[in-house]
Amino acid sequence: MVETVIMTNDILAEDFLTIFISSTLVLIFGGFYVGIYTAVKVNLLKKWTMPIAYIFWALTGYCMYVMGSLMHINTFTAKALVVAAFGLLLLPHAVYYMQHKVHEENKH
Amino acid sequence: MANNYLTTESKKLATWYFTFAAIIFGAQLLFGLVAAIQYVMPGFLFEIIDFSIARILHINALVVWMVFAMIGSVYWLLPDETGIETVGIGLGKLLYWVFVAAIVIVILVFLLVQVGPADQTTIWFITEGREYIEAPRWADIGIVIVVLGFIYNLYATGMKGNRSGIITVLMADMLAFAGIYLAGMGYTDNISVDQYWWWWVIHLWVEATWEVFVGAIAAYGLITMIGAHRKVVEMWLWIEVAMLFGSGILGIGHHYFWIGTPEYWWEIGALFSALEPLPLVAMFVHVLYDWGKMQGEQNAQGKEISVITNKPAFTWFVLNAFGNFLGAGIWGFFHTLPQVNLYTHGTQFTSAHGHLAFFGAYATILIGMFYLAVQGKNGIKIMKSTKKSIWATSMIVGGVMGMTIALTIAGYVQVLVSRAQMGATWAGYFDGQAGMWFAQGMDWRLLMGVITFVGFLILVADLLSIGKADHHER
């Protein structure tokens, strides 16, 4: 069935390096996003640096887009990557919310 | 060696496990070196220890030393967490010797017998032939009995003493860890079916149960080494468990791309593999967050001293956070989607990922546990690093990173030449390996392997001597 074919096109030889670098940057930028967010929340960084965290998240999304485009991913994998990107966006918010609640409970 | 500082039999048993783990760790590196030399000089030890045998010993020793160190870690933390001596410790000691004897016999058979006839004799007495778990069937059954005894010790102690969040997670995790091993013990003459079940052991160990184990040990380490708040640490632990199992279990799909399983595994594998780095990011932040938080609380009280009570162990725990993120996260995400995995599968990319992931995610934290045991065994209140600790850490980390980079370059050549340009043909396979960059990658891998091995020897010297140094606070 055509719909289930996941390999739509061959990857060009000259695209492999860009794919590997962009997939590395997905996690490095993702790490910066979560790291800066956490550092601001625990007062290691000033509050004005928070937008930088979101810029890194946007860069993560862009690198995912580059990586996915060059790999010629199918629609399903594209959706999976979007889910992962939004998962990363929500992750520190959810964890910090729970962390904050636990600290509040400990104080009282 | 007898001493007065270990107050429980469980911790003494843990040191036995750690000692044997360290010996097998050395064997793993030694046979890794033999295999690395054979890539550069194919005639090295020809018909004495062929590449296939060196490789078997290298990767099986890796699994065995880690399993020993993991069991040792549980015996070490059980009295601290439950507040009581481990139940059935006599059984634990007996099973330790059974386990050691079985492993020694298996290694001798691998070394001296090596191969057997193509019938049941080989499966029962020489090797089952499944990568990473190549022990013959009699040893398989022995391992199951030993681990069942260990599970009994853990459950009986957890139910009798204080059952903390860490112990609860370990009880569930170790049961899964043991149960999944059974999936690799059956026999089928269909290679696709065989591989399907074999991946249950390998993947669900390293990307689910072992990662959860690391989360539990990191939680214990943060509480004991920097005094992190238990409630906060255990909350993180539960989140990590949910995320690791949530993404890791069906992440198994990325091993089912090319073994003859149905095509829906491509999509399951792609989705969950894309999610798998998320818990690794969380674990990375977890360690740094708690460290920063505790040091901040200390500084706020006007005490400008480190909160860390065991510098070398904590160094390895922090390296674990980085290494897990780098090795399992970045080097895994490189080639986890099926579209690119079609080209990278079975190249040195896989090997690069394997080296850094096993080291970063597991070896680091287990070495950290070795140092925690040395601290406890020698009654040290605050343990500081020595020059040997720093040299060992630098050389091992530098060596493994160097091997990983060398293998990545070699893998990149294979992707381009063997796969993209020559279409995974027989000629392409050899052309890929004949290239200058591939050959130089193998040379650098060997050099970095030697550095890692020398670092390991210094690590052993440090573990044996650091407890006697007089610059610690006692």
Interface residues (C-beta under 8 A of the other chain):
Chain A: T4 I6 M7 D10 I11 L12 A13 F16 L17 I19 F20 S23 T24 V26 L27 I28 G30 G31 V34 G35 T38 A39 V42 N43 L44 M71 H72 I73 F76 T77 A80 L81 V83 A84 G87 L88 L91 P92 V95 M98 Q99 V102 H103 E105 N106
Chain B: H229 K231 V232 M235 W236 I239 E263 Y264 W266 E267 A270 L271 A274 L275 P277 L278 V281 A282 F284 V285 L288 Y289 G292 K293 G296 F325 G329 I330 F333 F334 L337 P338 Q339 V340 L342 Y343 Y412 V415 L416 A420 Q421
